[in-house]
Amino acid sequence: MKKALGFFAGLVLLALAGGAARTASIGWGGGDTDIGFWWTVIASFLTIAALGALVGTAIHSRPDSR
């Protein structure tokens, strides 16, 4: 159950990162460089968090080899 929740959390964070990246793209395209820049920063942080959740779940849900 913990494995499924960890991967679900990672996927939710990836979806949020995608939305932030889309908003950044709209900001850059509309000439609002400040909006584009800060949403790019937010998208980057969310992507890092998502990868941390996915990789951490994969590492910590492995069976012990002892």
N, C-alpha and C positions, 0 to 999 in steps of 0.2 A: 504494500500500500504506500509506503514512504517513497518507493521508487517512482510510482506513478505520479504522486503529488509533486515530486521534485522535477520530473520531466514536464508536467503540466505547467508548473510555475515558470520554467524556462521558456516554454512555448508562448505563454502569456506575455512574458517580458519581450520576447522577439516580436510579437504582434504590436506591442506598444512602441517598440523601437521603429518598426516599419511605419507606423502612423506618424511618429515624430519626424522620420526622414521625409515622408511625403509632405508634411507641413513645412519642413525646411526647404524642400524643392520649390514649393509654391512661393515661399518668401524670397528665395533667390531669383526665381523667374519674374516676380512682380517688382523687382528692384528694391525690395526691403532687405538690405544686406544685414542689418542688425537682427531681424527676425530669422533670416536664413542661418546666420552664424550661431545664434543661441539654440535654435532647434537642432542644428547639427551637433552641437555639444551634448544636448540632452539625448539625442539618438545614439551617440557614441557611448555615453554612460549606460544607457539601457541595454545596448548590445553587449557591453562588457559584463553587466550583471546577468544577462541571459546566458552567456557562454559560461560564466562561473557557476550558475545553477545547473546547467546541463552537464558540464564536465564534473562538477562536484558530486552530483547525483550518480553519475556513472562510476566514479572512483569509489565512493563510499557505499555503494550498493553491491559491490562485488563480493562473492563468497570468500571467506577466509581460506587461505591455502595451507593452513597449519594442519 
